[in-house]
Amino acid sequence: MLMKSGAGSPAAAGSVHPNVHAPRVEAMRPQIEQTAHELIDLFEADGEVELIGAYCMALPLTISAGCWVCPRPISRRSRT
């Protein structure tokens, strides 16, 4: 994960939600890891994948949706 800290960081600029802080994110680690594995399982058997859409965009969107108690859309049908 690419992280930037210091005066030019998103956190310093006020663009990160105040509820997003290290202890909260660390507490979410098991959920994030489980979601990552589930997404990988969906495309692993296919032998190829469009990584940006199937993983790089899906992972943060799925985790964010979980923070707002939205249903988890992980399924073969949800991949477009």
C-alpha positions, 0 to 999 in steps of 0.5 A: 500500500502506498502511504504518504505522510507529512505536510503534503499527505491527505490526512494533513490536508483534511481529506481523510475522514476523521474516523479513519485512523490507525487503531480503527484500520488495524481493528478492521485487518481481519475483515480486510484480509478475508475480503481480499481472499474472497475476491482472489478466490473468485478469479483464481480458477479463471486463470486470468483477471482484469486486476484493476476492476476485479481486485484493486477497485473491488477491495476498497469499495467492498470494505467501504460499503461494509463500513456503512453496513451495506450488503457485501456484493462479492459474487461472480454476478457482481463482476462486470 
